Amino acid sequence: MSADVKSNLQIINDKIRQVEKKSGRAEGSVKLMAVSKFHPAEDVIAAINEGQLLFGENRVQEAGEKFPAIFEQFPSAELHMIGSLQSNKVKNAVKIASCIESVDRISLMDEIEKQCAKIEKTISVFFEVHTGEESKSGFESEEEVEKALSLCAQGKYPHIIPRGFMTMAPFTEDKTLVRKSFVTLRELSERMKAKFPQFDMPELSMGMSGDFEIAIEEGSTLVRVGTAIFGERDYSK
Ligand SMILES: *Cc1c(COP(=O)(O)O)cnc(C)c1O
């Protein structure tokens, strides 16, 4: 195992509690997702043994190779898909994930609905929104997000439960830009929650290893942390 998962988890959880407190957030209002992409199942199991149950993966194939065996051993473990998702991967994604956080287009919702209907599963989704200059994923405009929610409200997606919003801040040293991106998502989510009160959408998935403190200050309810828990990813594998 490459990183000391146990002590890293302790450090991150302590930091989350500290920033919650400092920024006036309720204790425990921020959940931690351990992003295990490019790390082996044994690292995931090490994290589970420390009480970490929520994981995130980018690629359906990798998640499909790793997680079914983990779920068998640890039924309370949970997986969210967080990477941009091709429609032909949805069938396998909805089998293993409890939530798709990277919903970035209406055609993807059509496919999620179709595949979930087949296996009679309802799935939670977050709407991923493009909030920073450099990142490329996510709905491009608020109008598009609103359209997606309108379709949900019209009953077009009975197997999809909107639960919140997700974004990736731009990869920059400029903390002002990072913060701006998180504020943009929070404000958009407030407007959508007001427009669609029939949906319970409390989640704001924002913040990664390098910027989760700022994200918590700006209202994140779910931080997605990979490197700071599992160490650097080896992309050559
Ligand atoms: C990889 C990834 C993360 C984790 O990034 P780290 O910098 O390793 O913490 C979070 N969110 C998404 C969408 C990712 O792709």
The ligand as an SDF file (V2000), in Angstrom:
LIG
                    3D

 15 15  0  0  0  0  0  0  0  0999 V2000
  -10.0670   12.7500   -9.2110 C   0  0  0  0  0  0  0  0  0  0  0  0
  -11.2240   13.5820   -8.7930 C   0  0  0  0  0  0  0  0  0  0  0  0
  -11.3190   14.0660   -7.4670 C   0  0  0  0  0  0  0  0  0  0  0  0
  -10.2300   13.8700   -6.4340 C   0  0  0  0  0  0  0  0  0  0  0  0
   -9.1420   14.6990   -6.7240 O   0  0  0  0  0  0  0  0  0  0  0  0
   -7.8990   14.8440   -5.7100 P   0  0  0  0  0  0  0  0  0  0  0  0
   -7.2510   16.1030   -6.1400 O   0  0  0  0  0  0  0  0  0  0  0  0
   -7.0450   13.6380   -5.8930 O   0  0  0  0  0  0  0  0  0  0  0  0
   -8.4540   14.9270   -4.3430 O   0  0  0  0  0  0  0  0  0  0  0  0
  -12.4710   14.7630   -7.1300 C   0  0  0  0  0  0  0  0  0  0  0  0
  -13.4700   14.9850   -8.0160 N   0  0  0  0  0  0  0  0  0  0  0  0
  -13.4000   14.5490   -9.2780 C   0  0  0  0  0  0  0  0  0  0  0  0
  -14.5410   14.8250  -10.2080 C   0  0  0  0  0  0  0  0  0  0  0  0
  -12.2800   13.8540   -9.7080 C   0  0  0  0  0  0  0  0  0  0  0  0
  -12.2150   13.4580  -10.9790 O   0  0  0  0  0  0  0  0  0  0  0  0
  1  2  1  0
  2  3  1  0
  2 14  2  0
  3  4  1  0
  3 10  2  0
  4  5  1  0
  5  6  1  0
  6  7  2  0
  6  8  1  0
  6  9  1  0
 10 11  1  0
 11 12  2  0
 12 13  1  0
 12 14  1  0
 14 15  1  0
M  END
$$$$
